[in-house]
């Protein structure tokens, strides 16, 4: 139940259904979800570790404010983590792994064409996580999952300012890397995308 509560609360915070500053009372959430307070507290602790919930023990829990500085730091770590996995994978992709990545990239391109930011964020972090899985690095996968929440939430909250050209260039760059087997093309696309959206976020 803790995992289910975590997922439901995480999705509600990322989507903005639970806005910054919203009180999160464990007994109310437990009643709504039909469970005890213990799994809710565990879920809130996990969300606190991701920077989505602010917790003061025995005082309050509430949805954390969106901090652009923290998001910029998260983007830096994402670039290093994802780019590192792509470099390690290199040109030795198995056919099944390449097919899985190609499917995800097609989904990312589709999200770009529809300007569907929720689908774009999900697709982007799925691709990053898949590179880490192929590399065989669960630590990178865990880091990417943790970064996804803050970054996705920020993008959805500022959707009007998102750079779709940068998103298209990212999808095209990864697709080209998979086609040619030259992962440096994909790494360059990742770095350029991260640098672009980070700079635009700082200027917003």
Backbone as a printed PyTorch tensor [residue, N CA C, xyz], in Angstrom:
tensor([[[  0.8190,  -1.2090,   0.0000],
         [  0.0000,   0.0000,   0.0000],
         [  0.8550,   1.2610,   0.0000]],

        [[  2.0360,   1.1750,   0.6220],
         [  2.9320,   2.3270,   0.6570],
         [  3.3350,   2.7490,  -0.7530]],

        [[  3.6390,   1.7600,  -1.6140],
         [  4.0240,   2.0720,  -2.9930],
         [  2.8710,   2.7100,  -3.7560]],

        [[  1.6630,   2.2010,  -3.5430],
         [  0.4980,   2.7610,  -4.2290],
         [  0.2360,   4.1930,  -3.7690]],

        [[  0.3210,   4.4130,  -2.4570],
         [  0.1090,   5.7620,  -1.9230],
         [  1.1700,   6.7150,  -2.4490]],

        [[  2.4080,   6.2400,  -2.4790],
         [  3.5060,   7.0560,  -3.0120],
         [  3.2340,   7.4530,  -4.4580]],

        [[  2.8480,   6.4880,  -5.2820],
         [  2.6240,   6.7590,  -6.7020],
         [  1.4670,   7.7360,  -6.9030]],

        [[  0.3860,   7.5540,  -6.1530],
         [ -0.7750,   8.4370,  -6.3090],
         [ -0.4550,   9.8610,  -5.8670]],

        [[  0.2270,   9.9900,  -4.7470],
         [  0.5840,  11.3220,  -4.2630],
         [  1.6080,  11.9840,  -5.1830]],

        [[  2.5780,  11.2110,  -5.6270],
         [  3.6080,  11.7390,  -6.5310],
         [  2.9760,  12.2780,  -7.8070]],

        [[  2.0730,  11.4970,  -8.4000],
         [  1.4220,  11.9290,  -9.6370],
         [  0.5970,  13.1980,  -9.4140]],

        [[ -0.0840,  13.2650,  -8.2690],
         [ -0.9190,  14.4360,  -7.9810],
         [ -0.0710,  15.6870,  -7.7730]],

        [[  1.0990,  15.5260,  -7.1760],
         [  1.9890,  16.6760,  -6.9620],
         [  2.6110,  17.1170,  -8.2810]],

        [[  3.0910,  16.1680,  -9.0740],
         [  3.7280,  16.5090, -10.3460],
         [  2.7410,  17.1940, -11.2860]],

        [[  1.5050,  16.7100, -11.3180],
         [  0.5000,  17.2730, -12.2270],
         [ -0.0130,  18.6310, -11.7670]],

        [[  0.2210,  18.9600, -10.4930],
         [ -0.2970,  20.2110,  -9.9570],
         [ -1.6490,  20.0680,  -9.2940]],

        [[ -2.2010,  18.8570,  -9.3050],
         [ -3.4710,  18.6240,  -8.6090],
         [ -3.3260,  18.9650,  -7.1270]],

        [[ -2.1510,  18.6340,  -6.5660],
         [ -1.7950,  19.0780,  -5.2210],
         [ -0.7630,  20.1900,  -5.3850]],

        [[ -1.1560,  21.4470,  -5.2240],
         [ -0.2540,  22.5700,  -5.5080],
         [  0.7300,  22.8290,  -4.3730]],

        [[  1.7770,  23.6080,  -4.6400],
         [  2.7290,  23.9750,  -3.5830],
         [  2.0210,  24.5940,  -2.3850]],

        [[  2.4410,  24.1640,  -1.1980],
         [  1.8520,  24.6740,   0.0320],
         [  0.6570,  23.8940,   0.5260]],

        [[  0.1430,  22.9720,  -0.2880],
         [ -1.0310,  22.1850,   0.1130],
         [ -0.6910,  21.3160,   1.3260]],

        [[ -1.4710,  21.4160,   2.4230],
         [ -1.2130,  20.5580,   3.5850],
         [ -1.4450,  19.0860,   3.2410]],

        [[ -0.6120,  18.2310,   3.7970],
         [ -0.7300,  16.7880,   3.5830],
         [ -0.8750,  16.1320,   4.9540]],

        [[ -2.1010,  15.9560,   5.3810],
         [ -2.3730,  15.3880,   6.7010],
         [ -2.5060,  13.8790,   6.5620]],

        [[ -1.6300,  13.1590,   7.2390],
         [ -1.5750,  11.7100,   7.0330],
         [ -2.8900,  11.0200,   7.3560]],

        [[ -3.6020,  11.4970,   8.3850],
         [ -4.8490,  10.8250,   8.7500],
         [ -5.9330,  11.0590,   7.6990]],

        [[ -5.9380,  12.2430,   7.0740],
         [ -6.9190,  12.5170,   6.0260],
         [ -6.6180,  11.7010,   4.7700]],

        [[ -5.3320,  11.6390,   4.4170],
         [ -4.9440,  10.8630,   3.2340],
         [ -5.2280,   9.3820,   3.4680]],

        [[ -4.9300,   8.8980,   4.6780],
         [ -5.1810,   7.4940,   5.0020],
         [ -6.6650,   7.1650,   4.8690]],

        [[ -7.5090,   8.0730,   5.3210],
         [ -8.9530,   7.8490,   5.2170],
         [ -9.3900,   7.8320,   3.7580]],

        [[ -8.8500,   8.7630,   2.9660],
         [ -9.1970,   8.8240,   1.5430],
         [ -8.7590,   7.5650,   0.8140]],

        [[ -7.5560,   7.0720,   1.1420],
         [ -7.0020,   5.8990,   0.4610],
         [ -7.4860,   4.5870,   1.0700]],

        [[ -8.1590,   4.6670,   2.2080],
         [ -8.6510,   3.4540,   2.8470],
         [ -7.5570,   2.5970,   3.4380]],

        [[ -6.6120,   3.2410,   4.1220],
         [ -5.4990,   2.5070,   4.7100],
         [ -5.1390,   3.1340,   6.0510]],

        [[ -4.0920,   2.6220,   6.6840],
         [ -3.6290,   3.1910,   7.9460],
         [ -2.6600,   4.3370,   7.6720]],

        [[ -2.2570,   5.0260,   8.7370],
         [ -1.3500,   6.1640,   8.5690],
         [  0.0800,   5.7230,   8.2570]],

        [[  0.4530,   4.5090,   8.6490],
         [  1.8500,   4.0780,   8.4860],
         [  2.3140,   4.0940,   7.0290]],

        [[  1.5900,   3.4640,   6.0890],
         [  2.0580,   3.5290,   4.6950],
         [  2.0320,   4.9430,   4.1290]],

        [[  1.1270,   5.7790,   4.6140],
         [  1.0810,   7.1650,   4.1490],
         [  2.3310,   7.9060,   4.6150]],

        [[  2.7240,   7.6820,   5.8490],
         [  3.9340,   8.3280,   6.3580],
         [  5.1660,   7.8720,   5.5900]],

        [[  5.2190,   6.5810,   5.2670],
         [  6.3420,   6.0820,   4.4680],
         [  6.3560,   6.7500,   3.0920]],

        [[  5.1730,   6.8880,   2.4940],
         [  5.0780,   7.5290,   1.1780],
         [  5.5220,   8.9840,   1.2560]],

        [[  5.0970,   9.6930,   2.2930],
         [  5.4830,  11.0930,   2.4500],
         [  6.9870,  11.2310,   2.6620]],

        [[  7.5770,  10.2920,   3.3940],
         [  9.0310,  10.3270,   3.5920],
         [  9.7590,  10.1840,   2.2530]],

        [[  9.2950,   9.2680,   1.4110],
         [  9.9210,   9.0900,   0.0930],
         [  9.7810,  10.3490,  -0.7550]],

        [[  8.6180,  10.9560,  -0.7010],
         [  8.3940,  12.1840,  -1.4680],
         [  9.2400,  13.3310,  -0.9180]],

        [[  9.4650,  13.3140,   0.3890],
         [ 10.3450,  14.3160,   0.9820],
         [ 11.7720,  14.1750,   0.4830]],

        [[ 12.2240,  12.9280,   0.3160],
         [ 13.5760,  12.6880,  -0.1950],
         [ 13.7340,  13.1910,  -1.6250]],

        [[ 12.6320,  13.2480,  -2.3620],
         [ 12.6720,  13.7200,  -3.7450],
         [ 12.4470,  15.2230,  -3.8530]],

        [[ 12.2690,  15.8840,  -2.7300],
         [ 12.0750,  17.3270,  -2.7500],
         [ 10.6670,  17.7600,  -3.1040]],

        [[  9.7150,  16.8210,  -3.0800],
         [  8.3350,  17.1590,  -3.4290],
         [  7.4980,  17.5280,  -2.2110]],

        [[  7.9190,  17.0820,  -1.0470],
         [  7.1650,  17.3250,   0.1820],
         [  8.0980,  17.9050,   1.2350]],

        [[  7.6010,  18.8880,   1.9440],
         [  8.3330,  19.4990,   3.0550],
         [  7.7450,  18.9600,   4.3560]],

        [[  8.6060,  18.4090,   5.2020],
         [  8.1380,  17.7580,   6.4260],
         [  8.8200,  18.3690,   7.6430]],

        [[  8.0160,  18.7650,   8.6140],
         [  8.5010,  19.1450,   9.9380],
         [  7.8350,  18.1960,  10.9240]],

        [[  8.6110,  17.2900,  11.4880],
         [  8.0580,  16.2500,  12.3440],
         [  7.2090,  16.8400,  13.4650]],

        [[  6.0450,  16.2250,  13.6540],
         [  5.0870,  16.6180,  14.6910],
         [  4.5420,  18.0310,  14.5010]],

        [[  4.7720,  18.6040,  13.3170],
         [  4.2270,  19.9350,  13.0420],
         [  3.3870,  19.9240,  11.7730]],

        [[  4.0070,  19.6220,  10.6360],
         [  3.2380,  19.6360,   9.3970],
         [  3.9770,  18.8920,   8.2930]],

        [[  3.2060,  18.5000,   7.2970],
         [  3.7340,  18.0380,   6.0100],
         [  2.9490,  18.7950,   4.9460]],

        [[  3.6390,  19.2990,   3.9470],
         [  2.9600,  20.0400,   2.8870],
         [  3.7360,  19.8890,   1.5850]],

        [[  3.0400,  20.1530,   0.4960],
         [  3.6870,  20.0950,  -0.8110],
         [  4.7440,  21.1950,  -0.8740]],

        [[  5.9480,  20.8130,  -1.2530],
         [  7.0570,  21.7690,  -1.2920],
         [  6.8870,  22.7560,  -2.4410]],

        [[  7.4460,  23.9330,  -2.2520],
         [  7.4830,  24.9200,  -3.3300],
         [  8.4010,  24.4240,  -4.4420]],

        [[  8.1640,  24.9100,  -5.6470],
         [  9.0460,  24.5900,  -6.7700],
         [ 10.2440,  25.5260,  -6.7030]],

        [[ 11.4160,  24.9520,  -6.5830],
         [ 12.6450,  25.7270,  -6.4340],
         [ 13.4510,  25.6370,  -7.7320]],

        [[ 13.4710,  26.6990,  -8.5540],
         [ 14.1980,  26.6430,  -9.8320],
         [ 15.6780,  26.3000,  -9.6680]],

        [[ 16.2770,  26.7210,  -8.5510],
         [ 17.6960,  26.4080,  -8.3240],
         [ 17.8850,  24.9020,  -8.1530]],

        [[ 16.9890,  24.2720,  -7.3920],
         [ 17.0730,  22.8210,  -7.2180],
         [ 16.8250,  22.0990,  -8.5340]],

        [[ 15.9050,  22.6270,  -9.3340],
         [ 15.6220,  22.0140, -10.6330],
         [ 16.8490,  22.1110, -11.5400]],

        [[ 17.5190,  23.2620, -11.5170],
         [ 18.7360,  23.4240, -12.3230],
         [ 19.7950,  22.4160, -11.8990]],

        [[ 19.9430,  22.2210, -10.5910],
         [ 20.8990,  21.2210, -10.0990],
         [ 20.4930,  19.8150, -10.5380]],

        [[ 19.1820,  19.5440, -10.4820],
         [ 18.6900,  18.2280, -10.8980],
         [ 18.9770,  17.9830, -12.3750]],

        [[ 18.8210,  19.0160, -13.1960],
         [ 19.1150,  18.8770, -14.6220],
         [ 20.5980,  18.5950, -14.8530]],

        [[ 21.4600,  19.2490, -14.0890],
         [ 22.8970,  18.9820, -14.2070],
         [ 23.2040,  17.5170, -13.9060]],

        [[ 22.6170,  17.0180, -12.8180],
         [ 22.8570,  15.6240, -12.4260],
         [ 22.2730,  14.6790, -13.4700]],

        [[ 21.0940,  15.0300, -14.0000],
         [ 20.4860,  14.1990, -15.0420],
         [ 21.4040,  14.0970, -16.2560]],

        [[ 21.9450,  15.2350, -16.6840],
         [ 22.8430,  15.2150, -17.8380],
         [ 24.0480,  14.3280, -17.6060]],

        [[ 24.6420,  14.4390, -16.4160],
         [ 25.8130,  13.6170, -16.0960],
         [ 25.4470,  12.1330, -16.0160]],

        [[ 24.3040,  11.8500, -15.3890],
         [ 23.8970,  10.4570, -15.1680],
         [ 23.4990,   9.7820, -16.4710]],

        [[ 22.6380,  10.4360, -17.2200],
         [ 22.1640,   9.8850, -18.4910],
         [ 23.3040,   9.8200, -19.5070]],

        [[ 24.0510,  10.9140, -19.6200],
         [ 25.1660,  10.9330, -20.5590],
         [ 26.2020,   9.8730, -20.2320]],

        [[ 26.4480,   9.6740, -18.9290],
         [ 27.4040,   8.6490, -18.5190],
         [ 26.9520,   7.2580, -18.9210]],

        [[ 25.6620,   6.9790, -18.7540],
         [ 25.1350,   5.6690, -19.1530],
         [ 25.2520,   5.4790, -20.6590]],

        [[ 24.9280,   6.5260, -21.4280],
         [ 25.0060,   6.4290, -22.8910],
         [ 26.4420,   6.1840, -23.3450]],

        [[ 27.3940,   6.8420, -22.6900],
         [ 28.8070,   6.6260, -23.0480],
         [ 29.2300,   5.1860, -22.7650]],

        [[ 28.7960,   4.6580, -21.6210],
         [ 29.1960,   3.3050, -21.2390],
         [ 28.5680,   2.2620, -22.1580]],

        [[ 27.3440,   2.5310, -22.6130],
         [ 26.6790,   1.5940, -23.5160],
         [ 27.4310,   1.5170, -24.8380]],

        [[ 27.8760,   2.6840, -25.3230],
         [ 28.6810,   2.7310, -26.5410],
         [ 27.9670,   2.1490, -27.7450]],

        [[ 28.7090,   1.4640, -28.5750],
         [ 28.1620,   0.9260, -29.8300],
         [ 27.8740,  -0.5660, -29.7290]],

        [[ 27.7740,  -1.0730, -28.5000],
         [ 27.6280,  -2.5210, -28.3050],
         [ 26.1920,  -2.9070, -27.9590]],

        [[ 25.2280,  -2.1330, -28.4020],
         [ 23.8330,  -2.4140, -28.0830],
         [ 23.3820,  -3.7380, -28.6950]],

        [[ 22.7480,  -4.5600, -27.8750],
         [ 22.1030,  -5.7530, -28.4020],
         [ 20.8780,  -5.3330, -29.2120]],

        [[ 20.4710,  -6.1950, -30.1360],
         [ 19.3480,  -5.8670, -31.0130],
         [ 18.0830,  -5.5670, -30.2150]],

        [[ 17.8100,  -6.3680, -29.1930],
         [ 16.6010,  -6.1740, -28.3900],
         [ 16.6460,  -4.8440, -27.6440]],

        [[ 17.8340,  -4.4850, -27.1430],
         [ 17.9740,  -3.2190, -26.4230],
         [ 17.7940,  -2.0330, -27.3690]],

        [[ 18.3810,  -2.1370, -28.5580],
         [ 18.2320,  -1.0670, -29.5440],
         [ 16.7680,  -0.9090, -29.9510]],

        [[ 16.0620,  -2.0250, -30.0910],
         [ 14.6440,  -1.9710, -30.4570],
         [ 13.8300,  -1.2940, -29.3600]],

        [[ 14.1470,  -1.6180, -28.1020],
         [ 13.4320,  -1.0080, -26.9780],
         [ 13.6590,   0.4980, -26.9520]],

        [[ 14.9010,   0.9140, -27.1700],
         [ 15.2020,   2.3440, -27.1860],
         [ 14.5230,   3.0400, -28.3640]],

        [[ 14.5170,   2.3920, -29.5120],
         [ 13.8660,   2.9940, -30.6800],
         [ 12.3740,   3.2050, -30.4430]],

        [[ 11.7290,   2.2460, -29.7820],
         [ 10.3010,   2.4080, -29.4700],
         [ 10.0850,   3.6080, -28.5560]],

        [[ 10.9520,   3.7480, -27.5650],
         [ 10.8220,   4.8650, -26.6360],
         [ 11.0790,   6.2020, -27.3350]],

        [[ 12.0550,   6.2230, -28.2360],
         [ 12.3640,   7.4640, -28.9570],
         [ 11.2080,   7.8500, -29.8800]],

        [[ 10.5710,   6.8670, -30.5030],
         [  9.4000,   7.1670, -31.3300],
         [  8.2880,   7.7820, -30.4820]],

        [[  8.1190,   7.2590, -29.2770],
         [  7.1320,   7.8350, -28.3700],
         [  7.4880,   9.2630, -27.9840]],

        [[  8.7850,   9.5100, -27.7840],
         [  9.2400,  10.8620, -27.4550],
         [  8.9650,  11.8130, -28.6170]],

        [[  9.2660,  11.3650, -29.8290],
         [  9.0170,  12.1920, -31.0140],
         [  7.5280,  12.4860, -31.1760]],

        [[  6.7020,  11.4920, -30.8840],
         [  5.2550,  11.6900, -30.9690],
         [  4.7930,  12.7310, -29.9550]],

        [[  5.3460,  12.6780, -28.7530],
         [  4.9930,  13.6660, -27.7290],
         [  5.3970,  15.0680, -28.1690]],

        [[  6.5590,  15.1770, -28.8220],
         [  7.0060,  16.4760, -29.3320],
         [  6.0290,  16.9980, -30.3750]],

        [[  5.6290,  16.1440, -31.2990],
         [  4.7340,  16.5850, -32.3760],
         [  3.3770,  17.0170, -31.8360]],

        [[  2.9450,  16.4200, -30.7100],
         [  1.6550,  16.7720, -30.1070],
         [  1.7820,  17.8830, -29.0710]],

        [[  3.0290,  18.2700, -28.7670],
         [  3.2910,  19.2210, -27.6800],
         [  2.6450,  18.7390, -26.3790]],

        [[  2.8070,  17.4410, -26.1210],
         [  2.2780,  16.8160, -24.9090],
         [  3.4190,  16.7160, -23.9040]],

        [[  3.4920,  17.6870, -22.9980],
         [  4.6470,  17.7770, -22.1100],
         [  4.6830,  16.6440, -21.0890]],

        [[  3.5150,  16.1930, -20.6420],
         [  3.4950,  15.0740, -19.7130],
         [  4.0760,  13.8210, -20.3450]],

        [[  3.6530,  13.5340, -21.5800],
         [  4.1700,  12.3660, -22.2950],
         [  5.6480,  12.5390, -22.6290]],

        [[  6.0480,  13.7710, -22.9310],
         [  7.4610,  14.0300, -23.2330],
         [  8.3300,  13.7390, -22.0150]],

        [[  7.9240,  14.2500, -20.8520],
         [  8.7090,  14.0340, -19.6380],
         [  8.7930,  12.5480, -19.3070]],

        [[  7.6540,  11.8530, -19.4080],
         [  7.6490,  10.4140, -19.1400],
         [  8.5640,   9.6840, -20.1080]],

        [[  8.4800,  10.0460, -21.3910],
         [  9.3150,   9.3990, -22.3970],
         [ 10.7890,   9.6690, -22.1950]],

        [[ 11.1230,  10.9090, -21.8780],
         [ 12.5260,  11.2700, -21.6820],
         [ 13.1460,  10.4730, -20.5400]],

        [[ 12.4510,  10.4230, -19.4110],
         [ 13.0230,   9.7120, -18.2660],
         [ 12.9930,   8.1990, -18.4660]],

        [[ 12.0570,   7.7110, -19.2710],
         [ 12.0580,   6.2850, -19.6070],
         [ 13.2830,   5.9310, -20.4420]],

        [[ 13.6370,   6.8070, -21.3800],
         [ 14.8240,   6.5740, -22.2100],
         [ 16.0870,   6.6200, -21.3490]],

        [[ 16.1800,   7.6300, -20.4940],
         [ 17.3550,   7.7410, -19.6240],
         [ 17.4950,   6.5040, -18.7420]],

        [[ 16.3770,   6.0540, -18.1720],
         [ 16.3980,   4.8720, -17.3080],
         [ 16.7580,   3.6160, -18.0930]],

        [[ 16.2960,   3.5430, -19.3440],
         [ 16.5970,   2.3730, -20.1740],
         [ 18.0900,   2.2960, -20.4840]],

        [[ 18.7150,   3.4280, -20.7450],
         [ 20.1680,   3.4240, -20.9460],
         [ 20.8790,   2.8900, -19.7030]],

        [[ 20.4290,   3.3330, -18.5270],
         [ 21.0540,   2.8680, -17.2850],
         [ 20.8120,   1.3760, -17.0770]],

        [[ 19.6150,   0.9030, -17.4520],
         [ 19.3210,  -0.5310, -17.3240],
         [ 20.2280,  -1.3430, -18.2340]],

        [[ 20.3820,  -0.8800, -19.4770],
         [ 21.2340,  -1.5920, -20.4340],
         [ 22.6780,  -1.6090, -19.9450]],

        [[ 23.1000,  -0.4970, -19.3600],
         [ 24.4560,  -0.4300, -18.8050],
         [ 24.6200,  -1.4110, -17.6470]],

        [[ 23.5070,  -1.7540, -16.9910],
         [ 23.5650,  -2.6160, -15.8170],
         [ 23.9150,  -1.8450, -14.5630]],

        [[ 23.3790,  -0.6200, -14.4630],
         [ 23.7360,   0.2590, -13.3520],
         [ 22.4690,   0.6860, -12.6040]],

        [[ 22.0400,  -0.1070, -11.6060],
         [ 20.8210,   0.2390, -10.8710],
         [ 20.9330,   1.5440, -10.0950]],

        [[ 22.1530,   1.9330,  -9.7240],
         [ 22.3180,   3.2050,  -9.0090],
         [ 21.9380,   4.3740,  -9.9110]],

        [[ 22.3260,   4.2950, -11.1840],
         [ 21.9210,   5.3490, -12.1220],
         [ 20.4050,   5.3380, -12.3080]],

        [[ 19.8180,   4.1450, -12.4110],
         [ 18.3700,   4.0600, -12.5730],
         [ 17.6490,   4.7140, -11.4020]],

        [[ 18.1120,   4.4370, -10.1910],
         [ 17.4820,   5.0130,  -9.0020],
         [ 17.6300,   6.5320,  -8.9920]],

        [[ 18.8020,   7.0120,  -9.3870],
         [ 19.0340,   8.4590,  -9.4210],
         [ 18.1210,   9.1330, -10.4390]],

        [[ 17.9580,   8.5070, -11.5950],
         [ 17.1090,   9.0760, -12.6460],
         [ 15.6580,   9.1350, -12.1820]],

        [[ 15.1950,   8.0850, -11.5150],
         [ 13.8220,   8.0870, -10.9970],
         [ 13.6220,   9.2260, -10.0060]],

        [[ 14.6120,   9.4520,  -9.1660],
         [ 14.4850,  10.5040,  -8.1600],
         [ 14.4910,  11.8890,  -8.8060]],

        [[ 15.2890,  12.0570,  -9.8540],
         [ 15.3580,  13.3500, -10.5330],
         [ 14.0890,  13.6460, -11.3290]],

        [[ 13.4380,  12.5950, -11.8040],
         [ 12.2920,  12.7620, -12.6980],
         [ 11.1850,  13.5970, -12.0730]],

        [[ 10.9450,  13.3950, -10.7880],
         [  9.8110,  14.0530, -10.1480],
         [  9.9520,  15.5710, -10.1590]],

        [[ 11.0910,  16.0690,  -9.6820],
         [ 11.2770,  17.5220,  -9.6130],
         [ 11.2650,  18.1610, -10.9890]],

        [[ 11.9690,  17.5530, -11.9300],
         [ 12.0770,  18.1490, -13.2610],
         [ 10.7290,  18.1240, -13.9790]],

        [[ 10.0320,  16.9940, -13.9270],
         [  8.7310,  16.8860, -14.5930],
         [  7.7410,  17.8930, -14.0150]],

        [[  7.7450,  18.0200, -12.7090],
         [  6.8380,  18.9670, -12.0500],
         [  7.1140,  20.3980, -12.5090]],

        [[  8.3820,  20.7570, -12.5890],
         [  8.7510,  22.1040, -13.0200],
         [  8.3230,  22.3530, -14.4630]],

        [[  8.5910,  21.3740, -15.3400],
         [  8.2120,  21.5500, -16.7430],
         [  6.7080,  21.7290, -16.8910]],

        [[  5.9230,  20.9180, -16.1870],
         [  4.4700,  21.0120, -16.3120],
         [  3.9430,  22.3310, -15.7560]],

        [[  4.6020,  22.8440, -14.7230],
         [  4.1680,  24.1120, -14.1290],
         [  4.5140,  25.3050, -15.0130]],

        [[  5.5120,  25.1320, -15.8880],
         [  5.9320,  26.2340, -16.7640],
         [  5.8540,  25.8000, -18.2280]],

        [[  4.7970,  25.0550, -18.5450],
         [  4.6720,  24.4460, -19.8770],
         [  4.6860,  25.4770, -20.9970]],

        [[  4.1710,  26.6660, -20.7280],
         [  4.0890,  27.6950, -21.7720],
         [  5.4720,  28.1090, -22.2780]],

        [[  6.4980,  27.8890, -21.4500],
         [  7.8430,  28.3440, -21.8090],
         [  8.7470,  27.2120, -22.2910]],

        [[  8.2040,  26.0030, -22.4140],
         [  9.0590,  24.8710, -22.7800],
         [  9.5480,  25.0060, -24.2180]],

        [[ 10.8190,  24.6580, -24.4380],
         [ 11.4490,  24.7840, -25.7600],
         [ 11.2470,  23.4830, -26.5460]],

        [[ 10.2280,  23.4720, -27.3900],
         [  9.9270,  22.2540, -28.1400],
         [ 10.9500,  21.9830, -29.2420]],

        [[ 11.6200,  23.0230, -29.7130],
         [ 12.6860,  22.8020, -30.6940],
         [ 13.8170,  21.9940, -30.0670]],

        [[ 14.1520,  22.3220, -28.8260],
         [ 15.1860,  21.5610, -28.1170],
         [ 14.7420,  20.1170, -27.9140]],

        [[ 13.4580,  19.9220, -27.6140],
         [ 12.9420,  18.5700, -27.4510],
         [ 13.0100,  17.7710, -28.7390]],

        [[ 12.6850,  18.4160, -29.8490],
         [ 12.7530,  17.7440, -31.1540],
         [ 14.1910,  17.3810, -31.5040]],

        [[ 15.1150,  18.3040, -31.2510],
         [ 16.5280,  18.0370, -31.5410],
         [ 17.0510,  16.8740, -30.6960]],

        [[ 16.5830,  16.7850, -29.4520],
         [ 16.9940,  15.6750, -28.5910],
         [ 16.5330,  14.3440, -29.1760]],

        [[ 15.2500,  14.2610, -29.5230],
         [ 14.7140,  13.0170, -30.0790],
         [ 15.4380,  12.6340, -31.3630]],

        [[ 15.6810,  13.6150, -32.2300],
         [ 16.3710,  13.3320, -33.4950],
         [ 17.8110,  12.8830, -33.2570]],

        [[ 18.4710,  13.4980, -32.2790],
         [ 19.8600,  13.1400, -31.9960],
         [ 19.9950,  11.7190, -31.4780]],

        [[ 19.0880,  11.3220, -30.5830],
         [ 19.1450,   9.9550, -30.0520],
         [ 18.7930,   8.9570, -31.1500]],

        [[ 17.7910,   9.2940, -31.9720],
         [ 17.4140,   8.4100, -33.0800],
         [ 18.5900,   8.2080, -34.0340]],

        [[ 19.3150,   9.2800, -34.3190],
         [ 20.4710,   9.1840, -35.2130],
         [ 21.5690,   8.3240, -34.5960]],

        [[ 21.7760,   8.4730, -33.2910],
         [ 22.7940,   7.6680, -32.6100],
         [ 22.4520,   6.1830, -32.6790]],

        [[ 21.1800,   5.8630, -32.5140],
         [ 20.7600,   4.4650, -32.5760],
         [ 20.8810,   3.9190, -33.9990]],

        [[ 20.6430,   4.7710, -34.9740],
         [ 20.7190,   4.3360, -36.3740],
         [ 22.1580,   4.0640, -36.7960]],

        [[ 23.0760,   4.9280, -36.3650],
         [ 24.4650,   4.8170, -36.8150],
         [ 25.3360,   4.0000, -35.8660]],

        [[ 24.8720,   3.8210, -34.6240],
         [ 25.6860,   3.1330, -33.6280],
         [ 26.7210,   4.0320, -32.9840]],

        [[ 26.7000,   5.3170, -33.3270],
         [ 27.6490,   6.2760, -32.7560],
         [ 26.9760,   6.9800, -31.5810]],

        [[ 27.2000,   6.4530, -30.3780],
         [ 26.5070,   6.9940, -29.2160],
         [ 26.9800,   8.3970, -28.8420]],

        [[ 28.1180,   8.8290, -29.3850],
         [ 28.5640,  10.1930, -29.0970],
         [ 27.5560,  11.2100, -29.6290]],

        [[ 26.8690,  10.8630, -30.7170],
         [ 25.8240,  11.7440, -31.2480],
         [ 24.6980,  11.8970, -30.2350]],

        [[ 24.3130,  10.7800, -29.6280],
         [ 23.2750,  10.8290, -28.6110],
         [ 23.7160,  11.5890, -27.3800]],

        [[ 24.9570,  11.3660, -26.9580],
         [ 25.4800,  12.0750, -25.7870],
         [ 25.4810,  13.5780, -26.0410]],

        [[ 25.9260,  13.9780, -27.2330],
         [ 25.9320,  15.4060, -27.5720],
         [ 24.5190,  15.9850, -27.5650]],

        [[ 23.5530,  15.2010, -28.0520],
         [ 22.1620,  15.6600, -28.0590],
         [ 21.6460,  15.8310, -26.6340]],

        [[ 22.0060,  14.9030, -25.7570],
         [ 21.5920,  14.9850, -24.3530],
         [ 22.1790,  16.2300, -23.6990]],

        [[ 23.4810,  16.4310, -23.8860],
         [ 24.1630,  17.5710, -23.2630],
         [ 23.5820,  18.8890, -23.7700]],

        [[ 23.3580,  18.9750, -25.0800],
         [ 22.8120,  20.2060, -25.6610],
         [ 21.4150,  20.4900, -25.1290]],

        [[ 20.5890,  19.4510, -25.0450],
         [ 19.2300,  19.6280, -24.5270],
         [ 19.2580,  20.1110, -23.0820]],

        [[ 20.0500,  19.4490, -22.2480],
         [ 20.1230,  19.8280, -20.8330],
         [ 20.6110,  21.2650, -20.6950]],

        [[ 21.6580,  21.6180, -21.4320],
         [ 22.1950,  22.9820, -21.3520],
         [ 21.1500,  24.0110, -21.7810]],

        [[ 20.3790,  23.6740, -22.8190],
         [ 19.3830,  24.6170, -23.3400],
         [ 18.2540,  24.8430, -22.3470]],

        [[ 17.6490,  23.7590, -21.8610],
         [ 16.5000,  23.9300, -20.9640],
         [ 16.9450,  24.4740, -19.6100]],

        [[ 18.1720,  24.1560, -19.2080],
         [ 18.6730,  24.7070, -17.9460],
         [ 18.8510,  26.2140, -18.0570]],

        [[ 19.4480,  26.6660, -19.1600],
         [ 19.6710,  28.0960, -19.3570],
         [ 18.3510,  28.8500, -19.4660]],

        [[ 17.3880,  28.2660, -20.1640],
         [ 16.0970,  28.9270, -20.3170],
         [ 15.3490,  28.9810, -18.9950]],

        [[ 15.5080,  27.9320, -18.1780],
         [ 14.8840,  27.9440, -16.8610],
         [ 15.4890,  29.0060, -15.9640]],

        [[ 16.8020,  29.1780, -16.0550],
         [ 17.4770,  30.1850, -15.2330],
         [ 17.0730,  31.5940, -15.6380]],

        [[ 16.7500,  31.7640, -16.9330],
         [ 16.3900,  33.0940, -17.4300],
         [ 14.9220,  33.4260, -17.2040]],

        [[ 14.1180,  32.3890, -16.8690],
         [ 12.6690,  32.6040, -16.7300],
         [ 12.3400,  33.4410, -15.4990]]])
